[in-house]
Amino acid sequence: KTLAFHSKLSMTSTSPSSSSSSQVVRVGYYMSKSKEKALKWDDFLQLARKETEWQIVPIQLDESLETQGPFHMIIHKLTDEISSQHKPELAAKLEHISKYLEKHKENIIEVDPIKYQRPLTNRGAMSDLLFQLNSDHSSTSALGVICPKFTIVDDKKGVSFSNILSAKGIQFPVMCKTLQACGTKDSHMMGVVFKEEDIFSFAAPMIIQSYHNHNGFLYKVFVIGKKSKCCCQKIS
């Protein structure tokens, strides 16, 4: 979607919410400090300032977005807010930006759309998506990417994990992870389990997956349009 920005911009007014004749492109962004660090955001800002005349500014979700705008594009990472909507202050921020983006959807490019971020906050939803993409081999959408067998456990009380895993064709060792993928310290708690009794040390709701040895490397694939980039990261 980012690649289409220049063509879309040329067909719309240079200031999406005003009649100004200014040619300056304004990009607003919102993300946590940890995500800024992970994305090397400061490096991106330096490059953008060097290569473009765009105004790239942080936005505050506890203040009016109308007074902070106008914007041609808004880049946000709202996975923490999406996964923690039970917290009033985070739910209010999510509602605020959602209403603003809906109101200005014809003039503002959103990266990445909230509806596409939602599944990434839940490991069960992510596993379902991968499974669906590969389940119909007659479909052009079948990717041929391995999705580990998995099962979701909502409550550990009176559960026979051996029976649950057997029914899903899952054998030890397995990976145990919290169902919530982000937003809390506990969401990053996971481990390889070799016997049934050790599963009880993990809090429910959880997802249990068959374990695939990846030699301590994590592969991330980034896609924009028809371009893709694979990055390899050593897990400490």
One Martini backbone bead per residue (centre of mass of N, CA, C, O) as a GRO file, in nm:
protein
  236
    1LYS     BB    1   0.055   0.064  -0.017
    2THR     BB    2   0.300   0.254  -0.013
    3LEU     BB    3   0.361   0.241  -0.324
    4ALA     BB    4   0.074   0.398  -0.385
    5PHE     BB    5   0.107   0.687  -0.272
    6HIS     BB    6   0.196   0.872  -0.507
    7SER     BB    7  -0.052   0.823  -0.695
    8LYS     BB    8  -0.266   0.914  -0.493
    9LEU     BB    9  -0.156   1.197  -0.432
   10SER     BB   10  -0.183   1.311  -0.732
   11MET     BB   11  -0.518   1.280  -0.712
   12THR     BB   12  -0.496   1.468  -0.470
   13SER     BB   13  -0.479   1.676  -0.242
   14THR     BB   14  -0.211   1.805  -0.059
   15SER     BB   15  -0.448   1.875   0.155
   16PRO     BB   16  -0.687   1.677   0.300
   17SER     BB   17  -0.813   1.925   0.518
   18SER     BB   18  -0.738   2.152   0.302
   19SER     BB   19  -0.667   2.447   0.077
   20SER     BB   20  -0.383   2.427   0.063
   21SER     BB   21  -0.085   2.470  -0.156
   22SER     BB   22   0.088   2.283  -0.024
   23GLN     BB   23   0.351   2.020  -0.085
   24VAL     BB   24   0.350   1.898   0.191
   25VAL     BB   25   0.406   1.597   0.346
   26ARG     BB   26   0.207   1.431   0.597
   27VAL     BB   27   0.327   1.219   0.868
   28GLY     BB   28   0.187   1.005   1.096
   29TYR     BB   29   0.284   0.856   1.422
   30TYR     BB   30   0.228   0.537   1.613
   31MET     BB   31   0.427   0.408   1.889
   32SER     BB   32   0.621   0.240   2.072
   33LYS     BB   33   0.937   0.241   2.192
   34SER     BB   34   0.996  -0.060   2.130
   35LYS     BB   35   0.914  -0.038   1.826
   36GLU     BB   36   1.112   0.178   1.744
   37LYS     BB   37   1.360   0.004   1.806
   38ALA     BB   38   1.293  -0.248   1.629
   39LEU     BB   39   1.260  -0.052   1.357
   40LYS     BB   40   1.459   0.179   1.347
   41TRP     BB   41   1.321   0.470   1.338
   42ASP     BB   42   1.551   0.681   1.345
   43ASP     BB   43   1.675   0.594   1.076
   44PHE     BB   44   1.427   0.659   0.906
   45LEU     BB   45   1.408   0.961   0.971
   46GLN     BB   46   1.682   1.039   0.857
   47LEU     BB   47   1.630   0.941   0.569
   48ALA     BB   48   1.375   1.110   0.512
   49ARG     BB   49   1.513   1.390   0.554
   50LYS     BB   50   1.725   1.344   0.323
   51GLU     BB   51   1.518   1.239   0.073
   52THR     BB   52   1.293   1.437   0.187
   53GLU     BB   53   1.007   1.677   0.263
   54TRP     BB   54   0.877   1.538   0.479
   55GLN     BB   55   0.644   1.526   0.744
   56ILE     BB   56   0.739   1.353   1.047
   57VAL     BB   57   0.500   1.288   1.306
   58PRO     BB   58   0.393   1.263   1.609
   59ILE     BB   59   0.115   1.122   1.780
   60GLN     BB   60  -0.165   1.199   1.999
   61LEU     BB   61  -0.430   1.007   2.153
   62ASP     BB   62  -0.498   1.237   2.392
   63GLU     BB   63  -0.554   1.411   2.138
   64SER     BB   64  -0.650   1.594   1.885
   65LEU     BB   65  -0.635   1.510   1.545
   66GLU     BB   66  -0.743   1.763   1.404
   67THR     BB   67  -0.515   1.959   1.524
   68GLN     BB   68  -0.265   1.781   1.412
   69GLY     BB   69  -0.341   1.823   1.147
   70PRO     BB   70  -0.290   1.723   0.853
   71PHE     BB   71  -0.297   1.403   0.668
   72HIS     BB   72  -0.176   1.155   0.436
   73MET     BB   73  -0.041   0.971   0.665
   74ILE     BB   74  -0.072   0.672   0.883
   75ILE     BB   75   0.142   0.527   1.125
   76HIS     BB   76   0.079   0.213   1.301
   77LYS     BB   77   0.108   0.041   1.635
   78LEU     BB   78  -0.180  -0.135   1.801
   79THR     BB   79  -0.147  -0.413   1.955
   80ASP     BB   80  -0.165  -0.331   2.254
   81GLU     BB   81  -0.448  -0.199   2.237
   82ILE     BB   82  -0.603  -0.441   2.118
   83SER     BB   83  -0.514  -0.656   2.354
   84SER     BB   84  -0.611  -0.407   2.587
   85GLN     BB   85  -0.936  -0.321   2.597
   86HIS     BB   86  -0.985  -0.345   2.917
   87LYS     BB   87  -0.836  -0.077   2.906
   88PRO     BB   88  -0.960   0.233   2.897
   89GLU     BB   89  -0.717   0.402   2.779
   90LEU     BB   90  -0.672   0.213   2.528
   91ALA     BB   91  -0.959   0.210   2.415
   92ALA     BB   92  -0.972   0.518   2.364
   93LYS     BB   93  -0.741   0.533   2.156
   94LEU     BB   94  -0.861   0.336   1.949
   95GLU     BB   95  -1.125   0.493   1.900
   96HIS     BB   96  -1.006   0.760   1.809
   97ILE     BB   97  -0.846   0.663   1.552
   98SER     BB   98  -1.077   0.512   1.413
   99LYS     BB   99  -1.264   0.757   1.365
  100TYR     BB  100  -1.062   0.930   1.206
  101LEU     BB  101  -1.005   0.728   0.973
  102GLU     BB  102  -1.299   0.703   0.879
  103LYS     BB  103  -1.347   1.006   0.815
  104HIS     BB  104  -1.050   1.005   0.627
  105LYS     BB  105  -1.031   0.758   0.412
  106GLU     BB  106  -1.003   0.925   0.132
  107ASN     BB  107  -0.712   1.087   0.235
  108ILE     BB  108  -0.590   0.846   0.408
  109ILE     BB  109  -0.317   0.652   0.469
  110GLU     BB  110  -0.302   0.324   0.614
  111VAL     BB  111  -0.029   0.208   0.839
  112ASP     BB  112  -0.167  -0.047   0.946
  113PRO     BB  113  -0.452  -0.177   0.939
  114ILE     BB  114  -0.637  -0.270   1.204
  115LYS     BB  115  -0.774  -0.530   1.080
  116TYR     BB  116  -0.472  -0.662   1.037
  117GLN     BB  117  -0.376  -0.655   1.344
  118ARG     BB  118  -0.568  -0.827   1.517
  119PRO     BB  119  -0.463  -1.129   1.460
  120LEU     BB  120  -0.166  -1.063   1.593
  121THR     BB  121  -0.279  -1.081   1.909
  122ASN     BB  122  -0.348  -1.394   1.830
  123ARG     BB  123  -0.232  -1.714   1.803
  124GLY     BB  124  -0.487  -1.856   1.706
  125ALA     BB  125  -0.553  -1.673   1.465
  126MET     BB  126  -0.285  -1.715   1.316
  127SER     BB  127  -0.307  -2.024   1.285
  128ASP     BB  128  -0.570  -2.024   1.126
  129LEU     BB  129  -0.467  -1.867   0.881
  130LEU     BB  130  -0.243  -2.062   0.797
  131PHE     BB  131  -0.422  -2.311   0.766
  132GLN     BB  132  -0.615  -2.194   0.548
  133LEU     BB  133  -0.390  -2.132   0.329
  134ASN     BB  134  -0.315  -2.467   0.324
  135SER     BB  135  -0.580  -2.655   0.299
  136ASP     BB  136  -0.628  -2.557  -0.011
  137HIS     BB  137  -0.462  -2.693  -0.288
  138SER     BB  138  -0.662  -2.576  -0.521
  139SER     BB  139  -0.571  -2.307  -0.433
  140THR     BB  140  -0.396  -2.010  -0.498
  141SER     BB  141  -0.348  -1.957  -0.172
  142ALA     BB  142  -0.161  -2.182  -0.146
  143LEU     BB  143   0.168  -2.180   0.008
  144GLY     BB  144   0.336  -2.418   0.155
  145VAL     BB  145   0.340  -2.347   0.459
  146ILE     BB  146   0.431  -2.437   0.760
  147CYS     BB  147   0.195  -2.549   1.009
  148PRO     BB  148   0.164  -2.613   1.312
  149LYS     BB  149   0.029  -2.805   1.515
  150PHE     BB  150  -0.277  -2.732   1.710
  151THR     BB  151  -0.398  -2.619   2.037
  152ILE     BB  152  -0.659  -2.501   2.257
  153VAL     BB  153  -0.647  -2.385   2.604
  154ASP     BB  154  -0.869  -2.250   2.848
  155ASP     BB  155  -0.857  -2.502   3.063
  156LYS     BB  156  -0.687  -2.716   3.305
  157LYS     BB  157  -0.919  -2.841   3.441
  158GLY     BB  158  -0.932  -3.180   3.401
  159VAL     BB  159  -0.699  -3.226   3.198
  160SER     BB  160  -0.594  -3.425   2.911
  161PHE     BB  161  -0.323  -3.378   2.720
  162SER     BB  162  -0.286  -3.647   2.576
  163ASN     BB  163  -0.567  -3.650   2.439
  164ILE     BB  164  -0.552  -3.377   2.294
  165LEU     BB  165  -0.294  -3.431   2.127
  166SER     BB  166  -0.382  -3.694   1.989
  167ALA     BB  167  -0.632  -3.570   1.837
  168LYS     BB  168  -0.409  -3.371   1.674
  169GLY     BB  169  -0.127  -3.516   1.621
  170ILE     BB  170   0.051  -3.455   1.881
  171GLN     BB  171   0.391  -3.447   1.980
  172PHE     BB  172   0.658  -3.487   2.155
  173PRO     BB  173   0.755  -3.198   2.153
  174VAL     BB  174   0.632  -2.877   2.277
  175MET     BB  175   0.468  -2.565   2.244
  176CYS     BB  176   0.416  -2.308   2.490
  177LYS     BB  177   0.161  -2.048   2.479
  178THR     BB  178   0.020  -1.770   2.487
  179LEU     BB  179  -0.251  -1.633   2.334
  180GLN     BB  180  -0.136  -1.370   2.393
  181ALA     BB  181   0.104  -1.183   2.190
  182CYS     BB  182   0.055  -0.901   2.345
  183GLY     BB  183   0.087  -0.630   2.610
  184THR     BB  184   0.256  -0.833   2.794
  185LYS     BB  185   0.481  -1.017   2.965
  186ASP     BB  186   0.330  -1.296   2.942
  187SER     BB  187   0.314  -1.303   2.619
  188HIS     BB  188   0.640  -1.411   2.626
  189MET     BB  189   0.564  -1.681   2.741
  190MET     BB  190   0.768  -1.974   2.674
  191GLY     BB  191   0.803  -2.337   2.579
  192VAL     BB  192   0.962  -2.643   2.594
  193VAL     BB  193   0.792  -2.963   2.604
  194PHE     BB  194   0.830  -3.323   2.717
  195LYS     BB  195   0.587  -3.331   2.935
  196GLU     BB  196   0.276  -3.318   3.064
  197GLU     BB  197   0.319  -3.191   3.357
  198ASP     BB  198   0.462  -2.921   3.242
  199ILE     BB  199   0.210  -2.773   3.127
  200PHE     BB  200   0.096  -2.670   3.413
  201SER     BB  201   0.305  -2.414   3.423
  202PHE     BB  202   0.099  -2.295   3.231
  203ALA     BB  203  -0.112  -2.049   3.135
  204ALA     BB  204  -0.440  -1.991   3.097
  205PRO     BB  205  -0.465  -1.934   2.794
  206MET     BB  206  -0.344  -2.166   2.535
  207ILE     BB  207  -0.091  -2.277   2.308
  208ILE     BB  208  -0.029  -2.587   2.134
  209GLN     BB  209   0.267  -2.699   1.964
  210SER     BB  210   0.447  -2.829   1.745
  211TYR     BB  211   0.786  -2.899   1.723
  212HIS     BB  212   1.034  -2.700   1.543
  213ASN     BB  213   1.348  -2.704   1.439
  214HIS     BB  214   1.545  -2.375   1.394
  215ASN     BB  215   1.835  -2.326   1.521
  216GLY     BB  216   1.778  -2.031   1.655
  217PHE     BB  217   1.596  -1.908   1.418
  218LEU     BB  218   1.445  -1.611   1.281
  219TYR     BB  219   1.193  -1.552   1.033
  220LYS     BB  220   1.133  -1.256   0.835
  221VAL     BB  221   0.866  -1.131   0.625
  222PHE     BB  222   0.853  -0.861   0.398
  223VAL     BB  223   0.565  -0.691   0.240
  224ILE     BB  224   0.542  -0.492  -0.073
  225GLY     BB  225   0.352  -0.597  -0.274
  226LYS     BB  226   0.602  -0.756  -0.484
  227LYS     BB  227   0.784  -0.710  -0.242
  228SER     BB  228   1.059  -0.879  -0.065
  229LYS     BB  229   1.191  -0.952   0.279
  230CYS     BB  230   1.443  -1.147   0.438
  231CYS     BB  231   1.500  -1.207   0.787
  232CYS     BB  232   1.766  -1.301   1.010
  233GLN     BB  233   1.738  -1.419   1.358
  234LYS     BB  234   1.895  -1.452   1.652
  235ILE     BB  235   1.822  -1.641   1.933
  236SER     BB  236   1.890  -1.587   2.282
   0.00000   0.00000   0.00000
